[in-house]
Amino acid sequence: MRIPKLTALSISLSFLLFVSCKSTEELEKENIYYGNALPMTGAQEIPAVATSATGTIDADYNRLTRTLSYKLTFSGLTDSAVAAHIHGLGEAGVVAPVVQTFTFPRRKEGSYSGTLLVDGVKIKEEDILAGRYYINIHSKAYTGGEIRGQLILTKQ
């Protein structure tokens, strides 16, 4: 009599494990956050900058690997770019210190991409998911930053 009960229990547990297992695609979907074509403008700088320069931030954050991948695209800078940074903790309208510096192309337009580790010290996952970081590009004409964009990540 014990064998049928154990067999039934074993089959039930196996079924539950099978049903609860998620595919790699499902795990990725649950753990990747995206920021697509986030705008960068002079109006977002503090104080605001009167410039026709624009840019976009395309980013994704993978919670499993704690990796932020990003691509900045920009054009129309008043003068050549001299630097770009991630700043935090700073919501929209708030100035914050630099937490990551990029080695950036010295041009008026172009793109730049890279990855960084969300280490939990300089850059924290809960803050990045709450939109408390921003990226800005500095030019020779606007050394404090010519364009800025808030890093806002969401699930898709």
C-alpha positions, 0 to 999 in steps of 0.5 A: 500500500505504501508504494502507490502512495509514494508513487503518486507523491513522486509523480505529483512532485515531479509534475509541480517541478515541471510546471514551475520551471521557467524557460530561459526566455521567461527568466530573461523577460522577468529580469531584464529592464529596458530604456529605449530612446530615452531623450537627452536635451539641454532643457534637462540640464540644471540649469537648462542649456539653450542648445539644439543638441539632442541625443538618446540613451538606449539601455538595458539592465540584466538583474541576473548578471547585474550588467547595464549595457548602454548606447548613447547617440548624440548630434548637434553639440555646440562644440566637440564633446569632452566628457560623458558621465553617469550621475547619481543619485539624482532624479529629474531636476536634481544635480548629483555627483559623477559615479561613472566616467566614460572615455568619450569621442571628441566629436559634435555627433556620434555614438558611444556604447559600453557596459558596466557592473551594477556593483551595489556600492557605486551604482545600486540596483534599487536606485537604477530601477527607481530612475535615480541616475542620469547621463550627460554629455559635456562639450567645450562650450558647456563644460557643466553639461550640454545635454542630459537624459534620465536613465529610466528602465522598465520591463517590456 
